[in-house]
Amino acid sequence: MPSIAVCLSPELARLQDFRDKVAVVVDVLRATTTMVTALHHGVKSVLPVKSVEECRHFQQKGYFGAAERGGKIVDGFKLGNSPFDYMTPELAGQKIVFTTTNGTKTIHAIHGTDKIIFGAFVNLKAVAETLTRLEKNVVIVCAGWEDEVNLEDTLFAGTLLDRMVPAFYPTGDPAILAHQLYLRSEGKLSVILEDSSHMRRLRKLGLQKDIDFCLTLDRYNCVPEMVNGEISL
């Protein structure tokens, strides 16, 4: 029977053995939600980079540049980290270079895995179905906030885990902790996340619409995957 482990922040990823496992990257608010949304709406691929400088470099090479820090679009870019930025017809078929505060850094913290896929509440069912079909051991890697654990990504991990048992078994205390958080939530995601630090941060920026979107379950039936350094369907 395959196992599911949970890595609660990218800082802890260096302690994780990813060999022969599928890594599921999650940054609910908002990077992985945005990636799923962009690809569903026709973006060809997303190139995740660590720095704003790298993002500018690839923008000059013809990519559409998207850069976010601290919840805001970086000066000099038209695109940020809101899923609503990526629903326009002009981006269909285009390649995006993407850097965010937490999500893209998390991707680069993963090494040696067989496969990296991307999950959020908006494609939760599709991720669960993909993992069931693959029948491989899984590590859910939470982006957190600036290398610290956060509630929303941990809650996603627990929610996904709940959909996977009993066909998969949780391994390690972080997986048990995440599952207990989900059970405590009783399916009321926004209630248990109400006072989370990142929810408060985004509200101060006037991004309640983004929050509501990111906490919607099973909006999209697609699972992005990393292929040759870029994310696509």
N, C-alpha and C positions, 0 to 999 in steps of 0.2 A: 504494500500500500504506500503511495507517495506521501511525502511529508510537506508541511507548510511551516516555514520559519518567518519571523518578522524582524526586520532591522529597523529600529525606531528613528534613526537619523543617519545622514550620510557620514558623519564622523565615526559611526560604529561600523560602517561598511568594510573598513580595512581589517576588521576582526572576523569577517564572514568568509566562509569558504563557498564560492559560487560554482565550483566545478560540477559539471553534469546537472545543473539546475537551471530553471527558468527564473529570471528576475522580473518582478513586476514593479515598475517605478510608479510612485503615486505622489502627486502634489495637487491635492484637491483644490486649494485656493492659491494659484489658479493654473499653474503651468500645464499639468497633464490634461486637465479639463479643456484648456485652450487648444492643445495639440490635437486632441480627439475631434474637437469641433472644427478646427481648420481643415483637417484631412477629410472629414465627412463632407464639408462644403466645397471640396474640389482642389484644395492646395495639393500640389504634387508631392512635396516632401518638406521636412523640417530638419535643418542642420543645427543641432544644439552646440553652442560654444560657451566657454567659461567667462570670457571677458567682453566688455563693451568694445575694446580695441579690435578683437577678433571679429566681432559683429560688423564693425565698420569696414574691415578689410574685405569680408565676403560681400558686403553690400556693394562695394566698388566693383566687384566681379560679376554683378548682375543679379544677385539674390535680393529679395525684398527683406530689408532689415527690420528686426523687431527686438527692442531692448527695454527691459524693466529693472528698476532697482527701488526697493522700498515701497512697492505698489504703484509707482508712477512711471510713465513713459520717459525714457532718457532723452535729454535734449538732442536734437538732430535726427530723431527717428519719428516716423508717423505711426508705427505700430508698437503696441506694448504687450501686456499679458492678460488682456480681457478677451474672453471668447467672442464677444460681439464685434471685435476688430476684424474677425476673419470670416465673416459671413457675406462679404461683398463679392459680386461676380468678377471684379478685376483681379482677384487673387486666384481664381480657378486656373489650375495648370501651372501655377508659379511655384518656385522654390523659395522657402523662407529660411533666413538665418536668424537664430533665436537665442537670446540670453536673458536669464531671469535671476532673481535673488537667490532662489533655493533649488528650483527644479532642474535646471540644466547642470548645475554643479553636482547634483546627486547622480545624474547619468554618468558623469566622468569618474565617479567614485567606485563604479562597478567594474570589476576585472575578472576575466576567466570564465564567464558564464556561457552556456550554450546559446541562450536566447534572451533578449531583453524586449519586453512588451510594456505597454503603457496603459494604466488604469485610472479611473476616476468614477465617481458615482454615476456620471452620465453614461458610462458604458459597462457598468458593473456586471450585468448578466452576460454580456458578450465575453468579458474577461473570464468569468467562471466557466463558461462553456468551452472556451479555448483551452484553459488549463485542464479541464476534464478530458478533453480529446487528446492532449499531449501526454498525459499520464506520467509526468516527470516531477521530481521534487521541486518545490517552489520556495523562493525567498521574496517576500514583499518588502520593498525598500522605500521607506517613508522619507520625504524631503525635509520634513520638519521646518523649523525657522532658524536660520543662521546656526546650523549644526545642533540645535537643541530639539528635543521631542516636542511635537505639538498634538493637540487633540484631534483635529480633523483627519489627518493622515492615519493616525492610530485607529480612529473609529472606522475609516475605510478598510483598513487591514482586518479588523475584527468582523466587519460586515461581510467582506469577501470570504474570510475563513468560515463564517457561519454557513455560507452557501456551498462550501466545498465539503464539509463533514457530512456523513461519515466516510465518504470515498477517499478523503485525505485526512491525515491526522496532524494536529498541531505539535510542534516540537519547540521546546524552550519557553521560558517564562514570558518573554515579550509577546509571543503568540497567544499565550493564555491571558495575559493582561489585556491585549487588544480585543480578544473575544469577550472577555468579561465587560469591557467598556461597551461593546455592541449590545450585549444582553441587558445591560443597565439602561441603555437608551430606549429600549422597547420600540424601536423603529422611528423614534422622534428625533431625527438628526439635528434639526435646528435648535431644539430645546436643550440638548446636552452640549451643543457647541455655542450657546448663546453668549457666554462670558469668556470664550476662548480669546487669547491675545490677538490672533490674526483676524478674527471676525471684528473685534473692536477696531483694529488698525484700518481695515478696509472700510468700515462704516465711517470713520473719520474722514476718509477720502471720498465719501459719497458714492460708494460702490455696492450698495445693498442689492442692486439689480444683478450684479455679478455673483454675489453670495447666493442669492436665490437660485440662479441658474446652476451654479456649481453643486448645489445640494439636491438637484433633481435626479431621481433614479432612472436608469435605463432609457435615456433619451435617444441614444445612438447604438446601432448594432454593428460596431466596427472596433477593431483592436489594432492600434498602431504597433509597429515593430521596428527595431533598429536593424538596418541592413547597410553594411559598408559605411557606417558612420552617420547615416541619415535615417530619419524616421519617416515611414510611409505605410500605406495600407497594402 
